[in-house]
Amino acid sequence: MDVAFLDQAHAGAKFIEHTLAIADFMVGLEINCRERGDIKLLHERDILATAPERTQKSREPLRLVLPGLSNKMGVSWVIADGLFGPGLSGRHCRIFLARS
C-alpha cells in the first residue's frame, strides 16, 4: 500500500497504524475470497448503492447508532472502518461492519 499521501506532520503513528491494519484486513479478505472461488465479496460501494437514499447521501454512511451505549461507555455511536459482504454464489450474503 502506498502511504506517501499520509503527511507525517498531521497524521500520527496510531492513525497510520490503524489505516494499515484496515487495509491489511480488507486485502486479506479479498485474496481469500478469490482463492476459494465460490465466495463473492460485495464491497462497500456496491452495498451502499442499494442502501436507502438517506444513507447514500449521508456524510457518514457507516455511522452505527447504538442506543443505550452512552450510559455504559460514554458514546452512543461508532463509525465503522469498512463494510463488506461475503456470500456464496446464488445465496444471500450477510453484511458486516468492520472496526479495528
C-alpha positions as semicolon CSV with decimal commas, in nm:
position;residue;x (nm);y (nm);z (nm)
1;M;0,000;0,000;0,000
2;D;0,133;0,342;-0,092
3;V;0,113;0,560;0,218
4;A;0,304;0,852;0,068
5;F;-0,015;1,060;0,080
6;L;-0,011;1,049;0,459
7;D;0,159;1,359;0,592
8;Q;0,363;1,257;0,895
9;A;0,325;1,605;1,044
10;H;-0,054;1,575;1,054
11;A;-0,115;1,202;1,080
12;G;0,003;1,038;1,399
13;A;0,158;0,694;1,413
14;K;-0,164;0,548;1,559
15;F;-0,367;0,678;1,263
16;I;-0,122;0,530;1,013
17;E;-0,110;0,201;1,203
18;H;-0,490;0,191;1,215
19;T;-0,523;0,263;0,842
20;L;-0,270;-0,006;0,753
21;A;-0,446;-0,260;0,978
22;I;-0,775;-0,195;0,799
23;A;-0,610;-0,225;0,457
24;D;-0,435;-0,548;0,561
25;F;-0,765;-0,699;0,676
26;M;-0,956;-0,599;0,362
27;V;-0,680;-0,714;0,125
28;G;-0,653;-1,047;0,309
29;L;-1,029;-1,093;0,288
30;E;-1,029;-1,017;-0,084
31;I;-0,742;-1,258;-0,153
32;N;-0,901;-1,540;0,045
33;C;-1,237;-1,498;-0,129
34;R;-1,068;-1,503;-0,471
35;E;-0,865;-1,812;-0,381
36;R;-1,176;-2,002;-0,272
37;G;-1,357;-1,911;-0,590
38;D;-1,705;-1,989;-0,452
39;I;-1,732;-1,676;-0,239
40;K;-1,813;-1,341;-0,393
41;L;-1,714;-1,041;-0,187
42;L;-1,951;-0,746;-0,201
43;H;-1,767;-0,419;-0,148
44;E;-1,874;-0,113;0,044
45;R;-1,961;0,089;-0,266
46;D;-2,185;-0,191;-0,401
47;I;-2,367;-0,235;-0,071
48;L;-2,418;0,138;-0,022
49;A;-2,554;0,166;-0,378
50;T;-2,851;-0,044;-0,265
51;A;-2,897;0,138;0,067
52;P;-3,178;0,384;0,130
53;E;-3,124;0,727;-0,028
54;R;-3,079;0,888;0,312
55;T;-2,787;0,655;0,384
56;Q;-2,633;0,708;0,040
57;K;-2,638;1,086;0,085
58;S;-2,518;1,077;0,443
59;R;-2,185;1,239;0,528
60;E;-2,105;0,930;0,737
61;P;-2,294;0,636;0,586
62;L;-2,110;0,386;0,808
63;R;-2,215;0,553;1,135
64;L;-2,388;0,300;1,358
65;V;-2,602;0,443;1,637
66;L;-2,600;0,223;1,945
67;P;-2,894;0,309;2,174
68;G;-2,809;0,288;2,543
69;L;-2,436;0,255;2,489
70;S;-2,366;0,607;2,611
71;N;-2,482;0,505;2,958
72;K;-2,215;0,232;2,970
73;M;-1,925;0,369;2,767
74;G;-1,991;0,739;2,721
75;V;-2,056;0,707;2,346
76;S;-2,375;0,642;2,152
77;W;-2,236;0,575;1,806
78;V;-1,938;0,434;1,622
79;I;-1,819;0,484;1,265
80;A;-1,716;0,159;1,102
81;D;-1,388;0,135;0,913
82;G;-1,533;-0,082;0,641
83;L;-1,839;-0,259;0,510
84;F;-1,834;-0,588;0,325
85;G;-2,046;-0,890;0,250
86;P;-1,903;-1,232;0,168
87;G;-2,157;-1,460;0,007
88;L;-2,176;-1,798;-0,159
89;S;-2,283;-1,795;-0,522
90;G;-2,658;-1,790;-0,565
91;R;-2,730;-1,724;-0,198
92;H;-2,797;-1,417;0,008
93;C;-2,498;-1,279;0,190
94;R;-2,461;-1,128;0,533
95;I;-2,330;-0,776;0,563
96;F;-2,057;-0,691;0,815
97;L;-1,920;-0,367;0,951
98;A;-1,551;-0,375;1,037
99;R;-1,395;-0,167;1,313
100;S;-1,039;-0,201;1,434
